[in-house]
Amino acid sequence: MTKFTFGLLAALCSFSGFSQVVINELDSDTQSTDDKEFIELKSDVPDFPLDGYVLVLFNGSATSSTGLKSYFAIDLDGVTTDVNGIALIGNELVSPVPVKIFSSNIIQNGPDAVALYLGSSSDFPNQTLATSSNLVSALAYGSAQTATELMELLNTDVQYDENANNLVASQSIQRRADGIYETKNPTPGANNDGTGITFNGIGVSSSTAYEIGEGAAITLTFTTQIPASTALNFNFSLVGGDGFGTSDFSGTTFVTIPSGSTAFSTTITITDDNLNEGDETFRVRFGTLPSGYNRLNDNLPFLVLDNDFVTAGYGTPLNPTFGLVAPNIPAGYYDSLEGKAGAELKQAIQDIIANPVQVHAQNYGDITTMLQQADVNPMNSNQVWLMYVEQGRGKYKFQSTASNTGSWNREHIFPQSRGGFADGTSTQADGIDTWLPTGPNDLATGHADGHHIRAEDGPENSARNNRDYGSDYNGPVGNQGSWKGDVARALFYMAVRYNGLQLVAGNPDDVSGNKVMGDLISLLSWNDSDPADDFEMHRNNVIYDWQKNRNPFIDYPDLARYVFGSLSGQTWNSNLSNDDFSASRIVVYPNPMHGQFSVSGIDHGKAEVFSLNGIKVGEALINGASAVEMELPAGIYLARISSENASRSVKLIVK
């Protein structure tokens, strides 16, 4: 750790006027998702600048590799204490609004410590051992255990308990005038003993729901805690992080609360511009407030749902279409597979999809954008399609906090923990044109390989965890299995693309780093019962644009039989495949159907319908445009459509 010289330390002390700064209050554990955590500092003089100070959070465990070391640091340059000597640093939902904001659920619940140093965050990269050098103030906290060794390193001998009064997640640790800390109800932004100057807090609210449509009018009401002693005037703004600007709304953004009053309301109208700009978010932000006022909230959020979204010309996995999305396969891409069998065939596939000269390795930060393109909901271009839960969700709902409820995130079909590629690439997005070469032994690339990463509901992603597919994981209750063939083909790809990854029958132990996934028998069955559709072909095309490799088991699903299944060891020839693009022009409609369906793409042939257990339940001849009559119980079936020149397996849904 970089240490200050005596001269620099003396200069800082001279600049500060020898003011003492202490940790005045800590709220490390708040109800729900820990979104109201804060650390409060206090200087013994008002309006004291904290330039040259840094807050550092330490893990108090003495038994783990991360124990006694830092896990978060916050530079305080630019922060100044207020007229009471208070500086509040905390989450976005802390009220009044902190002068410095950090993400929710950052502060660990103990036994840990928070320390104030002279220095900067660069002096305390994560995993820096705690030290008393340049230490200004420290507070150790926790209830279950005592952070004895950490306290020794920080030269403090008392550990305080935020839950000392058995009021879980509702009180804070506060410093008394005599330097001893006590536990009581939080007092963020104010002296702990109730003395000092009291601010008149002002907040903003709206009776309108969080989600609004274009053309909607919202009424914003600004309210003070006590009547204004003189006329209160200030501006506010609507700040968007994704293109929302002044042209997207109309209405006054100037607030006037007359003397003796407590409230002012104004109406803002969202512009309906007939442009597909995507769903946009904005927040209401206060301008500069007069002396004596503070902001109770400054983060009132809104989402504008764009009514000009676009629909694609193909179906969702629940209502699949086939043959409408043309594959962007380069000429000759698969020619080297012809006439090969067994290990030679598998190697030939790997030589294509792991070609170091051709394939681009992207990073995990880019996956979010990649999925917004690859997994776009065909019914709404402003949404992604969530695989296991089989529904669309707004692109804006990508998980950005510790809570995953209602959000979507990135699901690794071959789990990171089992594949051995957890955190293998950067989380910093750098775009499609920035990439690294990669090959078959570059397992770290699997961390950000779009062919096995899908947009997924946050809680369902957690529920799947790193389980095998088949008897161990079959998706949420009531799902229709529209994703099962997708995960099978993704795993077939991974087991060929990367040396060391394997697919086996049954459910192997889900040991971290074992590089084995099951259940191969189920996956082969799912590959047949849930054929590759236009949604999958679209995402295969998008991933190819990014990575310059394709998933061959989407382009030729029957290839799985030759590599992993019943045709293993037999010679591959693409014109024998049941699922080449020519055959994929065979379309069954309507689908879902009731009593009858029609087939396009062939004039004469045969339709065979099988249950998902492989039992034939119906058969009929196809004759031109005539509908095929077939009475079947409601459910999901596999229809095998064949003619003299082509055949195709299609998932058939019967209402």
Number of C-alpha atoms within 10 A of each C-alpha: 12 10 12 13 10 9 9 11 16 13 11 16 14 11 12 16 10 12 14 14 21 20 22 26 28 28 26 27 25 18 11 10 13 23 23 20 28 32 24 23 22 24 23 15 18 15 16 23 19 20 18 18 24 23 25 26 24 28 26 28 20 15 8 9 9 17 21 27 24 23 20 19 21 19 19 23 14 12 19 19 22 20 17 20 21 27 29 27 25 29 22 21 21 20 21 22 21 24 17 18 16 16 17 20 20 20 25 20 21 24 22 29 27 24 23 23 22 22 22 20 18 13 16 23 16 17 16 18 18 26 18 16 15 15 17 17 21 21 25 24 27 21 16 10 13 20 25 19 15 26 24 13 14 21 15 15 12 14 21 21 21 27 19 16 11 10 13 12 17 16 23 27 25 27 20 14 10 6 10 10 20 15 20 17 13 17 20 27 28 24 21 18 11 9 9 12 12 15 16 16 17 21 20 21 15 16 9 13 10 12 12 16 15 20 16 14 17 18 14 19 16 18 20 21 14 14 17 18 11 11 12 20 14 14 14 16 16 20 17 17 10 13 14 17 14 12 9 17 18 13 12 13 17 13 19 16 20 16 12 13 17 17 20 17 16 15 15 17 16 19 17 15 14 11 10 13 16 22 24 20 20 20 16 20 18 21 16 13 15 10 9 11 17 21 21 20 21 22 17 17 18 20 18 21 18 20 19 18 17 14 14 13 11 20 18 21 25 18 16 23 25 23 20 18 19 14 17 14 15 7 7 7 13 15 11 13 20 14 13 18 20 16 12 15 23 19 15 18 21 20 17 20 24 24 18 16 10 14 21 25 25 29 27 24 16 20 25 19 15 24 22 21 18 25 25 27 27 21 18 19 23 26 23 28 30 24 26 23 20 20 16 24 22 21 25 19 16 21 17 13 14 13 16 18 13 13 19 27 22 21 22 25 24 27 26 22 19 20 26 20 20 17 16 17 17 14 13 10 15 14 15 16 9 13 15 13 16 19 21 17 12 17 20 20 25 29 27 26 21 29 26 24 24 30 28 27 29 20 16 20 23 12 13 19 16 21 21 23 22 19 12 13 14 17 21 14 7 7 14 18 21 22 23 24 25 27 23 29 29 22 24 27 22 25 21 22 27 21 16 16 21 18 21 14 12 17 18 15 13 17 12 14 15 16 21 23 27 25 21 23 15 17 27 21 18 22 23 22 26 25 26 29 26 25 26 25 23 21 24 23 20 21 22 19 15 22 21 16 22 26 25 22 21 29 22 17 23 24 25 23 18 19 22 20 16 11 16 17 17 15 16 22 14 17 13 12 17 21 26 20 18 15 23 25 21 22 21 21 14 15 20 18 18 16 13 15 18 18 22 14 16 22 12 16 18 17 20 16 23 19 16 17 10 13 11 14 15 15 17 14 16 21 15 14 12 12 15 18 15 16 13 18 11 12 13 21 24 24 23 18 26 21 16 9 11 21 24 22 24 27 27 26 21 19 13
